[in-house]
Structures are given as structure tokens and as C-alpha cells.
Amino acid sequence: MTYDIAEPYGPLIPTTFRLITWNVWGRYGPWEHREAAIRATLERHDPDVVGLVEAWDEQGARLGLPYHVFEGDSEVNGARSGLAVLSRWPIGAHESRKLTGEKDAGGGVLHARIDGPRGVIQVYVVGLTWRLEHSGERQQQVREVAAFIAETQRRRHPTVLCGDFNADPDSDELRMLTGKSVPAAPGLVFYDAWTAAGNGQGGGHTWAAANPWAAPALWPDRRIDHVLSAWPRRGGAGHPVRCEVIGDEPVGGVVASDHYGVLADLRY
């Protein structure tokens, strides 16, 4: 096939799918009211796929999408807590991996193959260790996630890596994924949806002092939850065309989580 500098991926796909990633903070605080706020926010934005961090067991069945998978082995207030993928379309297969770390330095990744109407979407949701001083541990976890993706993805389908990285976009761990340093796995490079298509409002911060659940930590405003999409496939499949922060406004007087979520529309 002759390379066309005007259309290096061929004619661009005009349609999109909508993905939301969100750390929903387990069963902490008034979790029943927060869950109602989470559901209302998701319903308003009408996603096709959702990747949740600190989700709780059986929560997926209450959040309005028909297909869902969950993996988690920690316990918060009587319920298992972990990673989840919710989808408008069938989930044909899923697999999870634990990541290096001890006690609260651990992490995980959940892969779901979405069998959508225009082809497969490969979604990977991560939760990396959270402490500010754990950059070294997160870098090792990113290498493990990248190796898992390289092992399981098929390059002709869109591949999306999302979740709570607990790392800023200029951190070593994110630079390994976005082509700004040596890749975490050979040939594996992602676009940051916010950098490519963010609406610019509020700097994309997902951890914010203005959030009453986050304020007690005394951290600065940070963008630590991300939607990353692998280098575009034919037609630009997977390339972000829109990105915004959600969940930053109270619903029924309740802010839904200590993190804000990230919404991205990607070519599909």
C-alpha cells in the first residue's frame, strides 16, 4: 500500500465511543448517597464503557450498564473493593493481574475485551500505588502493565489504558507510556486523551483541594487519573477527539468521590 502523507491512517473514522474512568473511593463516607451521585453522573454522560477503580462488589449491576466484570480482594466496610469494567456491549473475555508491591504499595490491572458493534475494543483499567514517594514502585508497576498489554492486545483493535495512576503527566511513570522516555515495553506508546483533546477547563485536575473529600489530604491539585490510547490503528481508531473532567459538581448536595472522573470520546 502506498503511503499517503495526507491520510497516513487512511480515511478517518467519523464515529466514536465514549469511555469514562473514575476512582469511586470504595465504601467510604456516605457511600450509599455517593453511589447515587455516581449513577446520576454516569447516566447524564451516557458512556459506552466505564473503567472503575476502588469499585465495590456488585456495584456494576446498579450503575446502569448491562455488562460488567469485577476483580478485587481487599475489603472496605463489608464489601470487596477492586477494579471493574462496565459496558453497553458484551464483554467477551477478561483477565486481571496483580502488580508488584506490598501492603498498600500494591496495585492491579484488569483487562476486558469489549465486543462492540464496530469491532473489538481492548480496555485495561489500572490502580497503581498511591503514596507520593512511591514513584519507583509505580514505574515497576507500569512496566508490568505494559508487558501485560503487549502480551494480550491485538494491534489492529483500539487499545485503551485508563484508571488511577496516582502520577502526574510529567512523572517518570507517565513519560514511560507517552513516548517522552524509554517505553515501558518495546513499541508501546500511548496518547494522553487530555493532552490530545482536553477542553482545558481546570487543568484536568482529578484530585483537587476544592473537593471536600480530597481536601483533608493537603495535596496540591493534580491530574492523576488518565485515559491513554495506543498509537492509532487504521482510520485513527482509538484516537481521542474529546476529553473532559466529570464528577466535580455535587449531585443532590453530595460530591460523588474523592477523585473526579475522566471522560473521553475516541474514534471507533
N, C-alpha and C positions, 0 to 999 in steps of 0.2 A: 504494500500500500504506500502511495506517495505521501510524504509529509506535507501538510498544508499549514503554513505559518498562520493563516487567518483562522483556521479551525483545527488546532492541534489535537483536540479530542473528538473531532467530528462535530456535527450539529449539536448544539447544547440542548439537553433535556429541559423542556419548559415547566414540567410538573415537579412537585416537591412532596416530601413527607415531613411531618412535624415531630420533633423529639424534645422531650423535657427531661432534664436531670435535676435531682433535688435530694439533698440530705434532709430527711424529715425528722431527725432528732429522737428517734425511739419513743418509748412511752414515758417521757419526762414531762414535768409540768402538767397542765390541764390537758392531757393528751387527747381525751375524747373531743373537746372543743377544737383543739388543733387539727385533729383528723377531719372534722367537718370543714374547717377552713382550707385544708389541703384539697379535699374533694371539690369544694366550690371553686377553688383556683384552677384545678385541672379541667373542670367542666367548662369554665369560661374560656380557656385557651385551646381546648379541643385537640389534644395531641393524638398522634397515631401510635407513638411508642414513648414509654416513660422508663427511665432508669433511676431507681431509688437507692439511697444509702441510709443506713440506720432505719430501714423499714422494719415492721414487725410482722410476725407470722399471721397469716390470714388477712392482712390489711389489703392485699391486692384485690380480693374479692369485693371489697367495699368501695373501691375508688373508681368504678365506672367503666373499666375496660374489660373485655370478655376473657382475655388470655393473660396468664400471669405465672411466673415462676419465682421461687424464693429460696435462698440459701443463707442460713445463719445458725450459729451455735452459741452466741452469747445470750444472756438473759437480762432483760430490763423490766422491772415491775411485773413479773409474772408472764412475760411473753418473750419468745425468741426474737432476737434482733439481728439484722444482716442486710444483704443485698437483694434487690428484686428488679425484675423487668416486667412491665405491663404492656400489652399490645392490643391494638384494634384487630390485628390479623393473627393467624395461628403461629405458635412458636413450635417449629419443627424439631428442635433439639436444643439442649442447654447443658452447660458444664461449668463447674466452678473450681477454683484453685485457691488455696491459702498461700499467703505471701510471707516471706521471711520476717521474723520479729517475735519478741517475747512479751507476754502480758499485753499491756496497752500499746506496745510498739508493733503489734501485728497488723495485718491487712488482708484483703481478699479481692478477687476478681470473679465476676460472673459473666459468662458468655451465653447469649441467646441468638439462635438463628431464626429470624422473622421471615416467614413465608408470605410475603406481601403480594399484592395483585400485579405488580410490575417487576417481580423478581425478588431474590433474597436480599435481606438487609442483615448485616452482621454487627451485633451490638455487644460491646464489652463495658461493664459497669465496674468501677473500682472504688474502694475505700482505702486510702493509704494512712499510715501512721500520722498522728496529729500534732505531736509536740513541735514547737518551733525549732528545737535543737536537733531534730531527727532528720535533717536533710540527707545525711549519709545513708540512713536506713531507707528513706524514700527512694533514693537513687537506685539502691539494690532492688527494691520492690518494682520500680519502673522497668528495670532490666528483665525481671521475671515476667511481668505483664507483657512486655514486648516479645519475649520468647514464646509465650503462650499464644499471642496473636499470630506470630509468624508460623507457628505450628498448625494452627486451626483455621485461619482465614483462607478464602479463595479470592485471588486478586481481581477477578472480574466483577465481584459484587461490592457494593458500598460497605466500608468498614468504619464504624464509629466507636470511639473510646471516650467514655464520659464518666462523671462521678465527682467525688470529693477527693482531690489530690492533696489537700492541705498544703499547697505550694503555689506561690505566685508565678505569673507567666515568665518572669525573668529569672526564676530559680534554676539551679543546675538540673533538677529533675524534669522540669518542663522543657528546658532547652534541649535535652536529650531526645525529646519527642517531636519538636517543631523545627528541626534542621538547623538549630543555632549552635550545636556542638556535635560531637561524635554520636551517631544514632545509637539508641539503646539496643537495636537489633539491625543487622545489615539491611539497607534498603527500605526501612520502615520509617516514613516521615508523615506527619500529620499537619493539617491546617487547624489553627485555633479559630473556632467559629466567631468568637467575639472580635478578634483582630481582623478577620476577613469581612465580617458583615454586621458588627455590633452597631446598635443605634446610638452609642456614645453617651447615653444618659447615666450619670452617676459613676462613670468609670468602670461599670460592670462589676462592682463590688458585690460579692455574695456573703461576705462576713462584714457586718457594718455596726459601728457603735450606735447608730440610730435604732437598731433592732433591740428591743428591751431584753430579749433572751440572750443576745450576744454581748451586750454592754458590760455585764459583770466580769468578763474575761480580761478587760482592759487592753485588748489588742487593737492595733490600728485597722482602718478599713482595708480589706484585702480582697482580691479576686482569686479564690482558691478552688472554686468548682468550675469545671470546664467541659465543653463539648469539642472534641477533636475528631476530625475526619481525615482518613487516609487520602493520600495523593489521588486526585480524581481518576475515576475509571472512564471508559468510553462515554462520550456525551456529557462529561462532567459529573457523572453520578456520584453523589455524596458530597458535592461541593456546597458549602454554606452560602445562602443568599440572604439570610436574615438571622439576627441573634439579639435577644434582649433578656434582661433580668426580670423574674417574676416573684410573686410572694412577698413583695416589700410593703404591701398595703394591708392593713388589718381587714379581716372578714368577720363581721359580727363582733367587732371590738377586739379580736384576737389575731395576733401575728402568728402565722402557721408554724414556723420553725425558727431555730436559731440561725439557720442558713437561709439565704434566698436561693431560688432555683434559677436555672438557665434554660431558655427556650431557643431552639434553632430550627429553621426550615432549611432542608438540604435537598438538592436536586435528586429526583428519583423517578 
